[in-house]
Amino acid sequence: MLTRVRERSAPWDIVIIGGGATGVGCALDAASRGCDVLLLEQADFGKGTSTRSTKLIHGGIRYLKQANFSLVREALRERGILHKNASKFVREQKFIVPCYSSWQKIYYGFGLKVYDRLSGNAGFPKSRMLSRTETINAVPNIRTDNLCGGVQYSDGQFDDARLLVELVKKSAEFGSCPVNYCRVEELSKTDKGIIDGLTFECLETGEIFQVSAKIVINATGAFCDSIRRMSSTGCEELISPSQGIHLVFDGDLLNGDTALMIPKTSDGRVLFAIPWHDKTIVGTTDTPIENVTLEPAPMETEIEFILETCGEYFANSPGRQDVLSVFTGIRPLIKNANTANTAVLSRGHLIQTDSSNLLTITGGKWTTYRNMAEDAVTRALSLAKMSERNCVTDNLEIIDPKHDERIHAIITENPVFGERLDENFSFRKADVVYAVRYEMARIPEDILARRSRILFLDAKTAIRLSRAVALLMAQELDRNPEWVEKQTRRFEQTAQAYLLSP
């Protein structure tokens, strides 16, 4: 990919900054319309918010209470499209809302019927009332005091990092040029003050690249204001960032394949407990923050809030000692001068163009990434006065047809590659090799956090495996023993943020 950049003298149609769901979605949308696209990500694809989600493709039930029916309807429509186009990665997940009074059963039952109605004929089962016995059978560890039943509904679940990497690969199939570990340093402008390109640095080698572009899309999520300041130093901030954390427990917490949706917690948020890769994920919080970083840390108040809420709804509630991993993500919420409560800020998306023609797309959520990308690319084509080209991503299958044969070839090459990294995870040595050769994995964190999800599922195991992964990668990337030691230490340091102190 970098060789393509070096050899290109003509302007790119579109240069996209940001390799999360929105940026990669824009790259796929634009490339599939026939545009020449360069995508730049400062770290690994999805290093930020896009791999730290609640793992749901959903409409957002809590937005019903805000009467934000348009957002829910849009998200449910996109849920159906993604379930159809990425059926290997997005599956149906059953949820139960526990009810501890007859009034709750009526109230939540009605709300979920509205949710059903907004979803239309999207192929997901409709909600239904459950008796007390049916609720306990579905979630055996639920607190039963005063439990009178529940309401069951269905939504979509996915592996965010896995889908994101597949979208990167799909965009490359259409001719896009996605590169990770390339940080934008400066935007260039014409004499009239219009952006016509940028300068970026390859963080692996220190090589500096200057590229031309007909238009630049800023899709950097929580970091979007820093890119906007490169274009206009005095611009007002668009983003009011908040962070959310998730605690990961053993699968026994739910003891089944049905998720729990807690509709109202002490801070007014919805909380989910979801089965995922044989574990249980519980989250999320919504805490305003000032500083945006690539590795945000959980706050003690957030950890205690989730543990306390678990104690209210689970008969055998978990403690700190049961947490296998904790991960934190930052939401790029659209700023509202009239409220300091990030829990009520809009999850809708915003497209803004400044006087230099920098197009920024921000806000939104994973579920609506495709629609966001369609809007952004359509606007970009118009601004750059390029010919109109119809979006095709609403009917574009997301799958890598060569994956299995490539894995087979790797194991045939060396049967040792067929071994698992760890007996408790299905990820094999061949998957490490495959991720380096075909998915741009560059360091052990890329493997352990995103190409597999081991860091997010069991941080101690991920630390234990880091040296073995580094050795495998060193063979593929022709790295020396010093690189192995450096990357092992680097990963161990990063992984400490995913562990809870006693």
N, C-alpha and C positions, 0 to 999 in steps of 0.2 A: 504493500500500500504506500509506504513512504517513497519507494522508487517511482511510483506513478506520480506522486506529488513533485519529486525532483525533476521529472522529465516533462512536466506539463508547463507550457508557456502561456497558453490561452487562459482567459478567465474561467473559473468555475461558474456554472449557472447559479448555484446556491452553495454557500458555506454555512454549515450549522455548527454552533458551539454548544456542546453538552451532549453527553452520551448516556442519558437516562431514558426513561420511557418516552418522554415528549420529543427529545432530540432524535432518538432512533426512529420513532414513529414518523417524524418529519422526513428523515433520510429515506425510509422505505416508501413513503407516499410520493416524494419528489422523484426518486429514481424510477419507480414504477410508472410515472408519467413521462419518462424519457429525459429527465433533467440530468446534467452532470453535477454530481453532489460530492462534496467533501465534508466529512463529519469529524470533529475534533473533540476528544474527551481528555481532561487533564489528569485523570487517574485511570481506573479500569471502568469499563462499561457498567453502569449501575452501582458504582461504588457508594454513591450517596443515597438519596431517599428511595430510589426505585427498587432496591432490593431489601428494603427494611419495612415493607408494608405489612398489613394484617393478613396478607395472602388471599384476599377476597376480590372477586370480580362481581360487584354488586351495585344495586341502585342507591343504597344509603338510606336505610329505614329511618334513621333519626332526622333526616331532612324533611320527612313528612310532618313532624311536629312543628318545624319552621314554615310549613306550608310552601316549601320550595318544590312544587310539583314538577316544574319544568326540568330541574336538575335531575330529579329522580327518574323522570320519563326518559330523558336523554341517556342516563347511565344504564337503565334497563334495556333500552334499545341496543346500546353498545355491548352490553353483557351478552345479548343474544347473538350478535355478529361475531364476537370473539369466541363464544362457545362453539359456533359453527366453523369458523375459520381455523381455530387452534384447538381442535377437539382432543389432541394428544396431550395438551398442557392445561386445559381448562375443563374442570369436571363439576358435576352437580354435587352440592353439599347440603345435607339436611341440618336444619337448626331447630332448636326448641327454645321458646320464650317461657320460662317458668312463671306460673301465676300463683300467688299466695292469698288471693281473695277472688270472689266471683266477679267483682267490679273489674279487677285487672284482666280477667279472662275475656270479658266483654270488650273492654277498651282496646287491648292488644289484638284481639280477634278482629275487631272492626278495622284497625289500622292496617293489618296484614291483608285484609280483603281489598283495601284501597291499593296496596302494593301490588297485589295480583292484577287488579284492573289496569294499573299503569303499565304493567309489563306486557300486556296484550297476549298474543299467541306466540310466546318466545320459547316454548318447549320445556319449561320448568314446571314441576307439579305445583298445583295450587295449595294454599295454606289450609290447615284443618285443625279443629279442636282435639285435644287429647285429654283423656281421663287422668286421674292421679296415678293409677297403676301403669298406664301406657307411658307416662312421663318418667316414672321411676325405672321402668324397664329400658327405656332409651338412654337415660343418663343415671346409671346405678349409684353414682356417688353424690347425687344431688341432695341438698338438705330437705328433709321431708316435713319438718315442723310447719303446720298450717298449709302445706302444699295442697292445692285443690285441682291441679292439672297444669296444662300448658297449651301453647299454640305452636304447631309445627309449620315451617315454611322452608323453601329451598332457595339457595343462591349459588353463585359460582365460586369455586376455589381454584387456586393455581400456585405454581412456583414462580414467583416474580423474576428471580434472576435467570432461571432456565428459559422462560419465555423471552426475556429481553435479549439474551444471547442468540436465540433463534431468529429474532427480528433483525439483529445486526447481520447475521449470515444471509437472511432473505434479502435485505437491502443490497448486500454485496452481489448477490446473484443478478440483481437488476443493474449492476454497474456502479453502485455508489462506492466511495472510498472512505470507509470508517477506520480511524486510527485512535488507539488509546495511548495514555501517557504522553500526550501532546498538549501543552498549556499555551493558551493564547496570551500574548504579551502586549499587543498593541493593535489598534484598528487604524487603517490608512484611509485617507480621504482625498478627493479631487480638490481642485482649486475652488470649486463651488461648495465645498464642505460636505459632499456626499460620500459615504463609505464605499470604497471600491476594492477592499481587500483587508488583509491582516497579516500579522507576524506571529508565528508560534515557535515554541521550542520543544524538541524531542527530549523528554526528561531522562531517557536512558543514555543518550549520547551527548547531549548538550548542543546538538546541531540546530541551527536557526533556519527557519523556512519563511519565505515571503510569498504569499499567494494573492492572486486577484480574484474578485468575485463580482458578479452582477448584483447580488444582494446577500446580506448576512443575516441569519436567524439566530437570535439569542434564546436558547432553550435550556438554560442552566439552572432552572428551578430556584432553590433557595439562594443561589449565588447570582441571580440575574441582575441585581442592582450593581454589583461590582463590575459586570460587563457594561451595563448602561453608563456607568461613570467613565468608562474608557471613551465613550462617544460624546458624553456631555457631563462635564465634571460637577455641575451644580444641580443635576436632576434630582427631583424628589423621589424618595424610596417608594417602590410599588409593593414591597413584601413586608408582611408582619409575621416573622417566622415563629413557629411553635414546634415543640418536639413531643414525640410520643414514644413510649417504651413498650416492649413486650418481654414477658418472662416465659421461659421454656421449661416445661416439666416433663417427667416421664408420661407415657401414654396412659398409665393407670389412673391418672387424675380424672379423665372422662370415662375410661374403661369401656369404650365403645366407639362407633364411627359417627355418632351424632354430635354436632356442636351445640354449645349453649350461648344464647344471646341474652345478656343482662341489660334490660332496656333502660334502666335509670339507676345510676350510682350516686354516691354522696356528692360528687362534683357535677352531676347532671349529664354525664357522658354515657354513651353506650359502651359496654365492655363485652368482648367476645372470648370464649374459650373454645379452641378449634383443634381437632385432630389433624396433624400434619407430619408426614414422614415418620409415623409411629411415635411421635411425641405429642404434647399438648401445648399450644401457644395461647397465652392469656394477655390481652391488651385491648385498647391502648389508652395512654394518657394524653392530655393536651395541655402543655405547659409553655407559656410565652417565654421566649429567650431573646437575647440581644445579639450574641455572636454566633455566626454560622460556621461550622467546621465540617470536615469530611468524616471525622470520627467523634460525633457527639457522645457525651457520657450521660448515663442515667442519673437522675437525682434521687437522693434517699427518700424524699417525700413521695416520689412516683412509685418506687419499689414498695414502700409500706402501704400505699393506697391499693395497689393490686393485690398484695397479700391479704390485707384486711377485707377487701371485697370477696376474695376467694373464700375467706372464712365465713362470710355471710351466706354463701350459696353452695358450698361443698361440705358434705358430712365429714369427710376426712380431708381437712384443709391442709395445703402445703405450707412449708416454712422456707426460710432462706436456704437452709441446707438442702432443699429439694430442687433448687433452681440449677438447671444444667447450663443455661446461657441466658444472657440478657442483651437485647439489641435495641438500639435507639435510632430513630429517623427524624428528619426535620421536614415539616410541611411548609411549602411556599404559599402561604395564605395571602390573598389579596388584601392590602391594607385598607382599613376603614377608620377614619379619624374620629368617628363617633363611638367607638367601642374599644376597650382594652382586653375584652374576653375573646381569645382566639377560638374558643369552642363554637362561637356563633358566627365567625367570619365565613365568607362565601367559599365553597369548594368549586364554584364555577371557574372557567378559565377566562383569561384576559389577553387580548392581542393589542400591543401598543407599538406605534411607529414614531420615532423621534424625528427631529428636523434633518438629521443626517441619513435617514432611511434605515436605521437599525431597527429591525423588526424583533420585538420581544414577545414571546408567548410564555405565560406563567399561570400558576394556579392549577385548577383541575385536579384530577385523580387518575390512578392507574386505569380504572375501568373505561375512562373516556379518552384515553391517549390517542386513539385512532381518529376520532372526531376532531380533537384538538389539532392534530397534525394536518388533517384535511383543510381546516379553516386557515391554518398558518401558511401552508404551501399555496393555497389559492390566493391569499392576500399577497404573498411574496411574488408570485408570477405577475400579478397586476402591477405591483410597485416597480418591478424591474422591467416592465413593458415587454415581457416574454409572451409568447403565444399561449392562449388558454388550452389546457389539456385536462381531460376529465380524470377525476380520482377513481382508482380501481380497487382500493384496499378493502372496500366493504364486501368483496367477494374474492378474496385472495387467501388461499390456504397457506398456513404457516407450518411447515414441516421440512426436515432435512432428509431427503430420500436416500442420501448416501451414508448416513450415520452408521447403520448396522454393518454395511459392507466394509467401511473403513475400520471399524472396531475389530471386525473379524480379521482383516488384513494385518492389523497391529499385533493381535494375539498369535496369528500364524507366524509372523516375523520372529516373535519371541514368546513362547508359551508362558513364561514367568509373568508376562503382562496380564494374563488372565486372572491372576490372584487379586483378592480384595485388599484394599489398604488396611481395613479393620474388619473383624468378623461381625461387628454390629452395624456395618453400613455396606450397601451394595456397590459402592463406588470402587472401581478396580484400577490397577496400575495402568491398564490400557486406556482408561478414561482420562488419566493425567496426560498421557502421551497425545491422545486425540485432542484434548483442550489446547495443548501447546501448538500442535500442527495446524489445527483447523479453526480454533476459536480465540486466537490471540492472547492466551494466558501467558503472562510474562513473569510473574513472581508467585511464590507459594500461596499468598493471600488470595490471589485470583482463583486458584484451585479450591482452597479450603473454605472460602467464604461464598463464592459465587458459582463456579462451574460444578462444584458439589456444595452442599449447604452445611457441612459438618461443623464449622465454627458457630453457626446460628443454632445448631441442634445440641451440641455438646462441646463446649469450649475446651475442657480439659483434654478430651480425645483429640481435638484439632491440634492443640499444642504438642501433644505426644507424636502426632504424625508429621509435623512440619518438616523435620529433617529428612525423612524418607521422601517426602514430596519434592523438597529442594534438590535432592540427589537425582531423582528421576528427571526433573526439569533441566538440571545442569547437563545431563547427557544429551538432551534434545537441543538445548540452546548453546551448547559448547561453552559452558561456563566453568570457571576454575573452582578449586576448593574454598578459596577466600569468599567467592560469591555465595557458596552454600552456607558458610558460617554467618555471613552478613545477613542473608535473607532469612535464615532460621531465627536469628536474634530479633530481626525486625518484625517477623510474624509474632513471635512470643510476646513482644512488647505490645503490639496491636491487640492481641487476644486477651490481654489482661483486663481490658475494658468490658469484656463479655463475661467476666467472672464476678461473682458476688463475694465480698469478704464475709466471714462468719458473723 
